[in-house]
Amino acid sequence: VPEEIFPDANGVYNVEKAAHILWLSQESTAAVLNGKTISFAADIDMMGQGFLPINLSDVTILGNGHKVFNYKVKGDSWRVGAGGDSEAAGLFGAVKGSITDLHVEDVLVEGNWSAGALVGYIYGSVKNCSATNVEINSIPYASIVDGTFIYDDANNVGGLIGYVGEGSYEITGNTVEGATITGYRCLGGLAGTVQKGVEVTDNNVTNSTITVDMAYV
């Protein structure tokens, strides 16, 4: 059952249990969270629960060395004609802000666009984070619209991050181990797509596989 998080005296939202993750998943588009700091205060076992990605704007996400593990995420893009950042899949879906020192483990992420174990789509920096034993599956759309066959998406798929937008951001000190990544195009062990202006340094990917698959829904 989701449990609402209230800010502490410093205005920081401290995440300490699975119920807090579920609340963020349900309330993450609320403007009240914009511009806030989300701080992880414990390791969190999601006990195999599934939930929608957490979408946040103008935030600082502090992992403090903690991990979130044993979860399933399915992006909300499983429909023809879906559009917008809400399609991104990961613990975090679409983020504008930074993520540091947060680790994810034993993860299954499914979507159709911009998918990663930690974050699907970010305009911001990701530092000293990791993904271990993760499976990321992104499946293309296929449909017929006005007699035209349309086949697209399942792009921007990575072990840790799906897509990093253009800007003066840093993707540094991150690791991926034991990732299984499947998608149509723009795939990578660490990140599927990184736009210009982003500094990428001191990252490491091991024991991972990438498969290009055109099977579609």
C-alpha positions as CSV (number, residue, x, y, z in Angstrom):
1,V,0.0,0.0,0.0
2,P,1.5,3.4,-0.9
3,E,2.5,5.6,2.0
4,E,2.7,9.3,1.5
5,I,6.1,10.9,2.2
6,F,6.2,14.3,3.9
7,P,9.2,16.6,3.7
8,D,11.5,16.9,6.7
9,A,12.5,20.2,8.3
10,N,14.9,20.9,5.4
11,G,12.2,20.2,2.8
12,V,13.8,16.8,1.8
13,Y,11.7,13.8,1.0
14,N,13.3,10.8,2.6
15,V,12.6,7.5,1.0
16,E,12.9,4.6,3.4
17,K,10.5,1.7,2.3
18,A,8.8,0.1,-0.6
19,A,5.6,2.0,0.2
20,H,7.4,5.2,-0.4
21,I,8.5,4.1,-3.9
22,L,4.9,3.1,-4.7
23,W,3.7,6.5,-3.5
24,L,6.2,8.3,-5.7
25,S,5.1,6.2,-8.6
26,Q,1.5,7.3,-8.2
27,E,2.2,10.9,-7.2
28,S,5.4,11.7,-9.2
29,T,3.8,14.0,-11.7
30,A,2.4,16.2,-8.9
31,A,3.9,19.7,-9.0
32,V,4.5,19.6,-5.3
33,L,7.6,17.5,-5.9
34,N,9.1,19.8,-8.5
35,G,12.3,21.4,-7.3
36,K,12.6,19.1,-4.4
37,T,15.3,16.8,-3.1
38,I,14.5,13.0,-3.0
39,S,16.9,11.3,-0.6
40,F,17.2,7.5,-0.1
41,A,17.7,6.6,3.6
42,A,17.7,2.8,3.4
43,D,18.1,-0.2,1.1
44,I,14.7,-1.0,-0.3
45,D,13.5,-4.5,-1.3
46,M,10.4,-4.1,-3.6
47,M,9.6,-7.8,-3.1
48,G,8.9,-8.3,-6.8
49,Q,6.3,-5.6,-7.0
50,G,5.5,-3.9,-10.3
51,F,4.8,-0.2,-10.7
52,L,4.8,2.6,-13.2
53,P,8.0,4.7,-13.6
54,I,8.6,7.7,-11.4
55,N,8.6,10.9,-13.4
56,L,10.1,14.0,-11.7
57,S,11.1,17.5,-12.8
58,D,13.8,19.9,-11.5
59,V,14.8,17.4,-8.8
60,T,17.9,16.3,-6.9
61,I,17.9,12.5,-6.3
62,L,20.4,11.4,-3.7
63,G,21.0,7.6,-3.3
64,N,23.5,8.0,-0.5
65,G,24.9,4.6,-1.5
66,H,21.6,2.7,-1.0
67,K,20.0,0.3,-3.4
68,V,16.5,-0.4,-4.7
69,F,16.1,-4.0,-5.7
70,N,13.8,-6.8,-6.8
71,Y,11.3,-4.8,-8.8
72,K,9.4,-4.8,-12.1
73,V,8.6,-1.7,-14.1
74,K,6.4,-1.4,-17.2
75,G,6.2,1.9,-19.0
76,D,2.8,3.3,-19.8
77,S,3.4,3.4,-23.5
78,W,1.9,0.1,-24.5
79,R,-0.6,1.6,-26.9
80,V,-0.6,2.8,-30.5
81,G,0.0,6.5,-30.9
82,A,1.5,7.1,-27.4
83,G,3.7,10.1,-27.1
84,G,5.7,12.2,-24.6
85,D,8.1,11.7,-21.8
86,S,5.7,9.5,-19.9
87,E,6.6,6.6,-22.1
88,A,10.1,6.3,-20.6
89,A,10.7,3.2,-18.4
90,G,12.9,2.5,-15.5
91,L,12.8,3.0,-11.7
92,F,12.6,6.6,-12.8
93,G,10.9,7.3,-16.1
94,A,11.5,10.8,-17.3
95,V,13.7,13.0,-15.0
96,K,14.9,16.6,-15.3
97,G,17.6,16.8,-12.6
98,S,20.4,14.7,-11.2
99,I,20.8,11.2,-9.7
100,T,23.8,10.3,-7.6
101,D,25.0,7.3,-5.6
102,L,21.9,5.1,-6.2
103,H,22.1,1.4,-7.0
104,V,19.5,-0.9,-8.5
105,E,19.6,-4.7,-8.6
106,D,17.5,-7.7,-9.8
107,V,15.3,-5.6,-12.1
108,L,13.0,-6.2,-15.0
109,V,12.0,-3.2,-17.1
110,E,9.7,-3.3,-20.1
111,G,8.6,-0.5,-22.4
112,N,8.6,0.7,-26.0
113,W,10.9,3.7,-25.8
114,S,13.7,5.1,-23.7
115,A,14.3,2.3,-21.1
116,G,17.0,1.7,-18.5
117,A,17.1,0.0,-15.1
118,L,17.7,3.2,-13.3
119,V,16.2,5.9,-15.5
120,G,14.6,5.8,-19.0
121,Y,15.0,9.5,-20.0
122,I,17.0,12.2,-18.3
123,Y,18.1,15.8,-18.8
124,G,20.7,15.9,-16.1
125,S,23.7,14.1,-14.6
126,V,24.0,10.5,-13.4
127,K,27.0,9.9,-11.1
128,N,28.3,6.9,-9.2
129,C,25.2,4.7,-9.8
130,S,25.0,1.1,-10.7
131,A,22.8,-1.6,-12.2
132,T,23.3,-5.3,-11.4
133,N,21.5,-8.3,-12.8
134,V,19.0,-6.4,-14.8
135,E,16.8,-7.2,-17.8
136,I,15.6,-4.4,-20.1
137,N,13.2,-5.2,-22.9
138,S,11.9,-2.6,-25.3
139,I,9.5,-3.7,-28.0
140,P,8.6,-1.8,-31.2
141,Y,5.2,-0.6,-32.2
142,A,3.7,-1.9,-35.4
143,S,0.3,-0.8,-36.7
144,I,-1.5,0.1,-39.8
145,V,-2.7,3.7,-40.0
146,D,-4.7,4.9,-43.1
147,G,-3.4,1.9,-45.0
148,T,0.3,2.6,-44.1
149,F,2.3,0.1,-42.1
150,I,4.1,1.9,-39.2
151,Y,7.0,0.3,-37.4
152,D,8.9,2.4,-34.9
153,D,10.3,2.9,-31.4
154,A,12.1,0.4,-29.1
155,N,15.0,2.8,-29.2
156,N,17.2,4.5,-26.6
157,V,17.7,1.4,-24.5
158,G,20.6,0.9,-22.0
159,G,21.5,-1.1,-19.0
160,L,21.4,1.9,-16.6
161,I,20.0,4.8,-18.7
162,G,17.9,4.9,-21.8
163,Y,18.4,8.4,-23.1
164,V,20.5,11.4,-21.9
165,G,19.4,14.7,-23.4
166,E,21.6,17.5,-24.7
167,G,23.3,19.7,-22.1
168,S,26.3,20.2,-19.9
169,Y,25.7,17.1,-17.9
170,E,28.0,14.3,-16.6
171,I,27.6,10.6,-16.8
172,T,30.5,9.4,-14.7
173,G,31.6,6.7,-12.3
174,N,28.7,4.4,-13.1
175,T,28.7,0.6,-13.5
176,V,26.6,-2.0,-15.1
177,E,27.0,-5.8,-14.5
178,G,25.0,-8.6,-15.8
179,A,22.6,-6.7,-18.0
180,T,20.4,-8.3,-20.7
181,I,19.3,-5.6,-23.1
182,T,16.9,-6.1,-26.0
183,G,15.5,-3.5,-28.4
184,Y,15.3,-2.4,-32.0
185,R,17.8,0.5,-32.3
186,C,20.0,2.9,-30.3
187,L,21.1,0.3,-27.7
188,G,24.0,0.4,-25.3
189,G,25.4,-1.4,-22.3
190,L,25.4,1.8,-20.2
191,A,23.1,4.1,-22.1
192,G,21.2,3.8,-25.4
193,T,21.6,7.4,-26.6
194,V,23.7,10.3,-25.2
195,Q,23.2,13.6,-26.9
196,K,25.9,16.3,-27.4
197,G,27.4,18.3,-24.6
198,V,27.3,15.4,-22.2
199,E,30.6,14.3,-20.6
200,V,30.9,10.5,-20.3
201,T,33.8,9.3,-18.2
202,D,35.0,6.4,-15.9
203,N,32.0,4.1,-16.5
204,N,32.2,0.3,-16.7
205,V,30.0,-2.4,-18.3
206,T,30.7,-6.1,-17.7
207,N,29.1,-9.5,-18.4
208,S,26.2,-8.0,-20.4
209,T,24.5,-8.8,-23.7
210,I,22.7,-6.6,-26.3
211,T,20.2,-8.1,-28.7
212,V,18.6,-6.4,-31.6
213,D,15.1,-7.7,-32.0
214,M,12.4,-6.6,-34.4
215,A,9.6,-8.6,-32.8
216,Y,6.7,-6.2,-32.2
217,V,3.4,-5.7,-30.5
